[in-house]
Amino acid sequence: MRLVTTNFDQLFHKAAKRMDRVLQAYGAPMLPIPKNSRWNGLVFLHGLLPEKPDDTALNRLVARVVTLAWLT
C-alpha cells in the first residue's frame, strides 16, 4: 500500500491496527524515493506526531509547517 498524507496524527496507524496490518511510516524530511521498488507504506509530508506528543514535539512540528508554508 502507498499513501501520502499531510496529516500529522496516528489515525492511519490506528485504522491499520484494527485491520491487523502494519504500516511502514516515512516522515519528512526523511522521505522515500517515489519508485514502486523503493517504498511501500505511509508518507507524512509534513512529519508525524509521536504516539504521546509533548510540547517539544508539537513545537518542532509547528515550526516545520510554518517554514514549509513560507517557502511555498
N, C-alpha and C positions, 0 to 999 in steps of 0.2 A: 504494500500500500504506500502511496505517496500522497502527502497532504502538506500544503503550505498555508500558514495562517499568520495573521497579525495579532492574534490573541496572546495574552501573557499567562493565562491561568492553566490549571491542570485538568480542565474538563475533558479534553480528549483522552487523557490517560485514564481518568475515572470511567469513561464510557468503554474504553478498550478492556479495562479490568473486568467490567461486568460481562463482557463477551469472551472472557478468558483469552485475551490477546495481549501481547506485549508490544509496545511501540518503541522504536528507536527514536530518540528526540535529538534534534540539532537546533541549537540556539545561536543567534547572532552573537558575536561576529564569526563563530566557527561553523560556517555553512558548508554543506557537501557540494561536490561538483555535480551539476544537474545532468547526469547521464544515467540511463537505465541501469548500467552495470556498476555504477558507483554509489548509489544511495537508494535506500528504501526506508521510509519512515516519515516522521513528522517534523517539518521545518517551522521554527518560530522566528519569523523575520526580525522581530524587534526584541527578541530574548524571551526567556521563560522564568517565571517566578518559581522559587523553590516550593516544596510542599508546605513548609512552615515559614512563610516570608517574615522577615524582620524589617525594621526601619531602614537599615543599611541596604538591603536588597531592593526595597521599594525606591529608595533614593537613587541608586545606580540605574534602575530601570527607567525611572522618570527622566533622568539626565540623558540617557541614551536616546529615548524617544524624542525629547526636545532637540537634541543635536541632529538627529536624522531629519526631523521636520524642518529645521533651519537650513539644512544642506540641500533640501529638495525644492 
